[in-house]
């Protein structure tokens, strides 16, 4: 799963931008922000933040959903 890759990111990096395909991106969103469970459409962008945790401390439901931008709207 993509979360395993996130946990390997250097703590020197504070912001990252992931470009990937489904179903992996939808699975990542649903893992990090289960209250926002959704299926992402092609070209959707999701902004997720974390409260002062290192990348290797990411766990299920540790993400804070900020917004979703859909180009189908």
C-alpha positions as CSV (number, residue, x, y, z in Angstrom):
1,X,0.0,0.0,0.0
2,X,1.1,3.6,-0.6
3,X,1.1,4.3,3.2
4,X,4.2,2.1,3.5
5,X,6.0,4.4,1.0
6,X,4.9,7.5,3.0
7,X,6.4,6.0,6.2
8,X,9.8,5.9,4.4
9,X,9.9,9.6,3.6
10,X,12.7,11.6,5.2
11,X,11.6,13.8,8.1
12,X,13.4,16.7,6.4
13,X,10.5,16.9,4.0
14,X,7.5,18.7,5.4
15,X,5.3,18.7,2.3
16,X,4.8,16.2,-0.5
17,X,2.7,15.9,-3.6
18,X,1.7,12.4,-4.7
19,X,0.7,11.7,-8.3
20,X,-0.7,8.2,-8.7
21,X,-3.5,6.1,-10.2
22,X,-6.6,4.4,-8.7
23,X,-7.4,2.3,-6.9
24,X,-4.3,3.2,-4.8
25,X,-5.1,6.8,-4.3
26,X,-8.7,6.1,-3.2
27,X,-7.4,3.4,-0.9
28,X,-4.9,5.8,0.6
29,X,-7.5,8.5,1.2
30,X,-9.9,6.0,2.8
31,X,-7.1,4.7,5.1
32,X,-5.8,8.1,6.2
33,X,-9.3,9.8,6.4
34,X,-11.9,7.1,6.8
35,X,-14.6,9.6,7.6
36,X,-14.2,11.0,4.1
37,X,-14.5,7.6,2.4
38,X,-14.9,8.2,-1.3
39,X,-14.0,7.0,-4.7
40,X,-11.8,9.6,-6.5
41,X,-12.5,10.4,-10.1
42,X,-9.7,10.8,-12.7
43,X,-7.7,14.0,-12.1
44,X,-9.2,14.6,-8.6
45,X,-6.9,16.3,-6.1
46,X,-7.1,15.7,-2.4
47,X,-5.4,17.8,0.3
48,X,-4.6,15.9,3.5
49,X,-2.7,17.3,6.5
50,X,-1.2,15.7,9.6
51,X,-0.9,17.1,13.1
52,X,2.8,17.3,14.0
53,X,3.7,13.7,13.3
54,X,6.7,12.3,11.5
55,X,6.1,10.4,8.2
56,X,7.0,7.1,9.9
57,X,4.2,7.7,12.5
58,X,1.4,7.7,10.0
59,X,-1.4,5.3,10.9
60,X,-5.0,4.6,9.9
61,X,-7.2,7.7,10.5
62,X,-4.2,9.9,11.2
63,X,-4.9,12.2,8.3
64,X,-6.9,15.4,8.4
65,X,-9.0,15.9,5.3
66,X,-8.8,19.5,4.1
67,X,-10.4,19.5,0.6
68,X,-11.1,17.6,-2.6
69,X,-10.9,19.3,-6.0
70,X,-12.9,17.5,-8.7
71,X,-12.7,18.5,-12.3
72,X,-16.1,16.8,-13.0
73,X,-17.9,19.5,-11.0
